[in-house]
């Protein structure tokens, strides 16, 4: 529809938990917004990433007040990185 736009809103920690737990989701490069693989988030705090090039890594994930974090064994230097998710709504 003409004049209809999309509004984005950050998801709360509760919404992120519901969205990610026991799900496999696309992994997107935060800088390029390009698909780079997929990640499975297990309820016990374990996550498994499989990148498009075939690289796989096990890690941990958890919630924070502003979103969620991940830390992988074999990439990103084993450091913890924080992320947030946005919900897109038509208005």
C-alpha positions in Angstrom: 0.0 0.0 0.0 1.2 3.4 -0.8 2.3 5.5 2.2 2.8 2.3 4.3 6.2 2.1 5.9 8.1 -0.3 8.2 8.9 0.6 11.8 11.6 -1.3 13.7 11.7 -1.8 17.4 14.3 -3.6 19.5 13.0 -6.8 21.0 13.1 -7.2 24.8 15.2 -9.9 26.5 12.0 -11.9 27.0 11.1 -11.6 23.3 14.6 -12.6 22.3 14.5 -15.6 24.6 11.2 -16.8 23.1 12.4 -16.1 19.6 15.8 -17.9 19.9 15.4 -20.8 22.3 15.5 -24.2 20.6 15.5 -22.5 17.2 17.8 -22.4 14.2 18.0 -18.9 12.7 19.9 -17.3 9.8 23.2 -15.6 10.8 23.6 -12.2 9.2 26.7 -10.1 9.1 25.9 -7.0 11.1 27.9 -4.7 8.8 26.8 -6.0 5.4 23.4 -7.4 6.3 24.3 -10.4 4.2 23.5 -14.1 5.1 26.6 -15.8 6.4 25.2 -19.1 7.9 22.9 -20.3 10.5 22.9 -20.7 14.3 21.0 -23.1 16.6 20.3 -21.7 20.1 19.7 -24.5 22.7 17.7 -23.8 25.9 20.7 -24.8 28.1 22.8 -21.9 26.8 24.7 -23.8 24.1 24.7 -22.6 20.5 26.1 -24.1 17.3 27.0 -22.0 14.3 27.5 -23.3 10.8 28.9 -20.7 8.4 28.2 -20.7 4.6 31.8 -21.7 4.0 31.4 -24.9 6.1 33.1 -23.7 9.2 31.4 -24.9 12.4 31.8 -23.8 16.0 30.1 -24.6 19.3 29.6 -21.8 21.7 27.5 -20.3 24.5 24.7 -17.7 24.4 22.8 -15.8 27.0 20.5 -12.8 27.5 21.4 -9.3 28.6 19.3 -6.3 29.4 19.6 -5.0 25.8 19.5 -8.3 23.9 21.7 -11.3 23.8 25.4 -12.3 23.6 27.4 -15.2 22.1 30.9 -16.6 22.6 32.3 -19.3 20.3 35.1 -21.7 20.8 36.8 -21.3 17.4 35.9 -17.9 16.0 35.8 -14.2 17.0 38.8 -14.9 19.1 36.7 -16.7 21.7 35.4 -13.3 22.9 31.9 -12.5 24.0 29.9 -10.3 21.6 26.6 -8.6 22.2 23.7 -8.3 19.8 20.1 -7.1 19.6 17.2 -8.1 17.5 14.7 -5.8 15.9 11.0 -6.5 15.2 9.7 -5.0 12.0 6.2 -3.8 12.1 4.0 -2.4 9.3 2.4 0.9 10.2 
